[in-house]
Amino acid sequence: MQNIYNYHNSKGFTLIEAIAVLIIIGLLAVMAIPKYIDLIDDARKMAAQLAVSEIKSRLSQAQAKYMMTNGGRAPNGGTLYTYAINSAQYGPDLANVGDDFHIFVNIGANSQIQITVDKVQKEKIPDIVSYFKAAGDL
């Protein structure tokens, strides 16, 4: 009886080789997914910090405009905050830098303008709090 299968010239993968490849792919995925999640978290935190910088830039512009229209007199924090939110340029949209975060701008301690970014991440990163000191408070 002649053997109809010629095993010496067989081509393809064995079951063991296929399982080994799947295990390697699984290990790579287990190592890569946490790194990817960390990159997303870092990007979100950086976006929140950029939102704070945008608001500080708006406050600086409002301060310069206030000083130009008031003979160079520098405003304190309360005056600058009121001027900025009542100006035609920003109005109540002073803290409107997108829908990704909840941003609050108000007067904090020592008449400084406090900028708080909430909901940066789900309990991983605390809220970002920053302050803007008006020229009249120096």
Secondary structure, DSSP 8 states (H G I E B T S, - for coil): ------GGG--S--HHHHHHHHHHHHHHHHHHHHHHHHHHHHHHHHHHHHHHHHHHHHHHHHHHHHHHHTTT----HHHHHHHHHHSTTTGGGGG-S-SSSEEEEEE-GGG-EEEEEE-SSSSSS--EEEEE--GGG-
